[in-house]
């Protein structure tokens, strides 16, 4: 910054630019430098008598409010805060995390994602040597050592580590773009310790096989006759739709576009901060899709009485995803077997399509996946041992 001021002084002295231009260029330069460092929004006045406003972190680490009459004043004050002392000399790993999280809040529409980042940071980094370490003192080897220590200490699986690595990669990418660092230190970090091995998933645990599904459907039909509760039909229907459970309970009658397709455009979400549920007008991937309605699915829908805009209603209120899970839990309890989660309905659907020769890419589209690799992780053998034996025997 001092070099820029000297250059502008010389340009003014040689009559290349006038004083007003010098001041304007200095202010633009200061504003550029401040915005690189400042993680909070700078808000203009809401009324004629209002003031410019933002936040900054004080020496005690707490967030403080800053108000001024003009934008120029607020830039000047922020500039003195960040550059009157060597800011990066005292900029620690936790500071970077907080700045990055503020940035993430502005670009994501999911408060649950922010909550998960906070939970992961508190568990894996808050008590590590990284937490209080100055950013300028962290190098690639040190970061790699700490990453390996975290994997070893917490005995992480490869999947668990990938979730945590998302935070680190995002933080250091942010630091590079803000020009705190010259590169993303995470790009060359390698994990050398062994990940915890997980028991390989099988069709027996991940899907309802032919016999299990037949028994479950009989139970659902019986309970619907006795209670007329549409939640039982919702469970039965989802084995024919393969929806995320949040999408299932958010279905409206208007989503039945014709006799062959169902339009999936919204889902139920849970706010992890408030533990409340709401329907949002988008799916998990923010991509709508059309799911095929087979004749069996239409038959189920025709049995359900219309009680409002939502398809699945109880006592005048939309049912929640938790009610779907409860049905499967009570059924398993009565059968004396382990509960298979609501997500297993989706895996059963994908596995049955695959076992009957539906192209993988068509299955991917039905599930609403962007990546075929994700779809492959949903596919297991949904057949009984007898059915599998007969199929193999017939093929050979």
N, C-alpha and C positions, 0 to 999 in steps of 0.2 A: 504494500500500500504506500509506503514511504517513497518507493521508486516512482510510482505513478504521480504522486504529488510533486516531486522534483521535476519530472518531465513536463507537467502542466505549467509549473512556474517558469521553466525555460521558454516554453512556447509563448507564454504571455509576455515575457521580457522581450522577446524578439518580435512582438506585435503580430504573431501568427494567429493568435486567438485573443479575444478580449476577456475582461474580468468576469462578466456574466457567464460566458461560455465555460470558463475555468470552473466556476462554482457549480454549474450544471453538470459538467463532466465528473467533478469530484463526488457530487451527490449520487450520480448514477453508479460510479465505481463503489462507493460505500454501500449502496443498496444491494448491488450484486454480491459483495462480500458478505453482507449480513444475511441475505437470503440463503447463502450456502451453509451457514452455520445454524440458522434459526429454525427449530423444529415446529414452532407453533404458528397458527394463522395470525396475520395482522389484519384486524377488522376495522373498517372505516366507520365513522359515526352513523348511528341509526337515525339521527335527526340533526337539524341545524345547530342545536345547542350541545350535541353529543361530542364525544372525543374519540380519537383513534385509540385502539386497545389491543394488547397482546399479553402473552405471558413470557416469563423467563425463569431460569433456575438460579436461585440465590446461592451464596457460598455455603449455606447450611444444607443444600441439596433439595430444598423445598421449592415448589412452584410459586412464583409471585406474579402479581398483576402489574402491568405498566400501562398508564394512560397519558396521552398528550393531546394538545390542541390540533396539531398538524401531522401529516405523514412524515415530513422532514424531521420534526422533533423526535418522533419515535425511532426513525432510522438512526439519528445521531446518538440517541441514548443506547440503542442496541449495539451500535458500533463501538461505543466506549466500553460496554460490558464485555464484548467478545475480544476486542483488540487492545484495550488498555493494559491487559496482561496477556501473557502467552497462553491463549485458551487451550490449545491442544496439549500443552505441557501438563495440564490438570484434567484432561479429558479421559475418563476411564471407561472400561468395558460396559459397565452398567449404564453410563451416560449414553453410550452408543445404542444400547438396547432400547432405552426410553425414547430416543429420537427416532429410531427406526420404527418403533411401535406407533408413535404418533403419525408417522408417514403412512403406515399400513392402515390405520384407522380412516385416513382420508381416501384410500383407494379401494377398500373392500367394503362390501355391504353386509358382511357377516360378523356380528359381534361375537359369535361363538368361536370364530377363528382367532380373534384377539384374545379371548379368554383362554383358549388352549395354549397360545404362545406364552401368556403370563404364567400359566400353570407349569409348563415345561421349563421355563426359565427358573422359576422358584425351586423346582425340584433338582434340576441338573447343574445350574450355574450359580445360583445365589450363594452357595457355600463353597464354591470352588475358588482357586487362586485367581481365576480370570475376573471374577466379579469386581474387585477393586483395582485391577491392574490398568496402568496407563496404556492407551491404545498404541502410542508411539513405541512402547517397549515390547509389544507382541510381534514376534516374527513367525515365519512359516513353521519352523521346527518346533518352537515352543507350543504353538497352537496344535500341531499334529500330536505332540506328546500329551497335551491335556485332553484332546479328543479320544485318544486311545485309553487314557486313564478313566474317562467317564464310561466308555463302553465296558471296560473291565470291572470297574467298581459296581456298576448297576446291572452287570450281566445282561446286557441288552441283546435283543434279536436284531437281525439286519433291518427289519421293517421299523422297529422302534428307533434305531439310530437314524434312519432316513427321515423320520418325523422331526427329530431333534436337529439334524443337520440343516433342515429347512430354515431354522432360525439363524444359525451361524452364517449360512451362505447369504441369506437376505441382509443381515447386518453388515457384513463386509462388502457386499456389493453396493449397499447404500453408502458406506464409508468411502468407497472408491469414487462413486458418482459425486459425492460432496467434496471430493478432493482432500479428504482427511488422510487418505492413504493412496499410494500410487497403483495399487492392484488389489484384487480380491484374494486374500490369503488362503481362503478355503478351496480354491481351484486345484491346488496341488496336494492337499491333505489326504493322506492314505491311512486306512485302518489296518493295523498289522495283527492285532489281537483277535482271538476267535470270538465270533458272535455266538450267543446261546442258540442252540438248535431247538427247533420246535417240532412237536409230533406232527408228522405228515397227515394232512386232512384226507378223509376218505368219504365216499358216498354214504357210508353208514351213519356218519355223524353230521354231514353237511346237507343231506337231502332226506325227504320222505320217500321211501321206496314204494313200489306198486301196492304192496299189501298194507303198509302204514297209511298211505293216502286213502285207500278204500275204507279203512276203519275210521279214519278221521272224518271223512265225508259223511259217513253214516251218523256219526256223533253230531256233526254240525246240522244235518237235516233234522235230526230228532230234537235238538235244542231249539231250532228255529220254529218247529211246529209247536213246542211247548211254550215258548216265550214270545214269539214273533219279534225277537230282537234282531235287527238287521246286521249286527256285528258278526253273527254266525255266517250270514251270507257273504259278508265282506271277506272273511277268511277263506271261504270256499272259492269265491270269485278270483282271489288273487293267485291261486294256483293256475289260473287260466290267463292271467294278465302279466304276472311277474313284475309288479310295480314296487317301488320303494314304499314302505308302509306309510310314510308321510304323504306320498302322492295318492295312495289308496283312500285315506280318510278325507282328503280334500277334493274328491271327485264330485262334480255337480252334474245334474241331469243334462245341462246344456253341452257337456263334453261329449255326449254320444252324438257324433256328427252324422252318422248314417248307420246302417245295419251291419257294417263290416269293420268300423274303426272307432276308436276312442281317443279323444284329443287330450294329451297330458300336458297341462300348462301351469300347474301350481302344486304346492306342497305345504304340509304342516311343519313348522320348525319350533324348536324349544330354545328360548333365550336362557343361556347358562348363567347370566347375571341375575335374572329375576325368577328363573325357573317357571316361566309362563309359556303357554303354547299359542301360536297364532298361525293363520294361513297367509302365505305370501304368494304373490302372483308370478312365480317363477319356479322352476325345478332346481334341483341341486346343482346341475351344470349350467343353469340359465339358458337351456335349450329346450323348446317344446318338441313333442314328437307325437306320432300317431301309432297306437298299439292296435293290433288286429283283434277284433271281436269275433271269436268263434261261436257257432250256434249254441254250445253249452253255456257260454258266458251270457249270451242274450237271454236264455231261458232263466238264468238266475236273476238277472236284472228285472225281468218281467214279473217275478214273484214279489218284488219289493214295492211296498206302497209308497207313493210320493207324499212326503211330509214337509217339503220345503225345497230350497235350491240345492242342498246337498243330497247325495244319494243315500248315504248311511247316516241315519238319524235315530236318536233314542230320546224319548220324552221331549221332543221338540228341539233338541240340541244336537249339533254335529258330534259324531263319536270321535274319540281321540285315539292316537296310535297306541297309547298305553292299554286301551281296552282290547285291541287286537292281540297284543302280547299276553294279556290276562287270559284270553280264551285258550291259547295254546298252553299256557302254564297249567290251567285247571284240567285240561284234557290229559296232559302228561301225568299230573298227580293222580287222576283216576285210573290211568293205565299202569301206574307204578313204574314209569320210565323217565329218563332224563328229558328235560324240556328242550325242544328245538326252537330256536328264536324265530322271530318274524322274518329275518333276513334269509332263513333257510327256505322259505316259500319261494323267494326270488331265485335261489340257486336250484331248487327243484324244477322250477319252470324252465330255466336255461338248460338244465341237464336233460330234461325230457325232450325238449326240442332237438337237442344235439343227438340224442339216442335214436330219434326218429328221422334223422337225415336232413334237418333244416340247416341250410348253409350258415356257417359261423358269422358271416357279416350280417345276415338277416337277424340272427340272435342279438348281435351287438346293437343293431338299430332298435330292436324291440326293448332292450334293457336301457337304452339311452346312454350307452358308453361312447366315449370319444376314441378310446384306444382298444383295439382287439385283444391286447394282452390282458386287460382288465376282465374282459368277457371270458377268456380262457380260465381265469382263476375262479370262475363261477361254475365251471362244468365238471361234474363228477358222474359216477355210474349210479343212476337212480333205480336200477333194477334189483330184484331179489336175487339171491344166489341161484335159485332154480331157473329164473328167466335168463340170467347171464349164461348159465351152463348151456341152456337150450340154444341160445343165440350163437355162442361160440361153436357148439356142436354142429349146428346147421351151416355155419360159415365154412367149416372144415370138412 
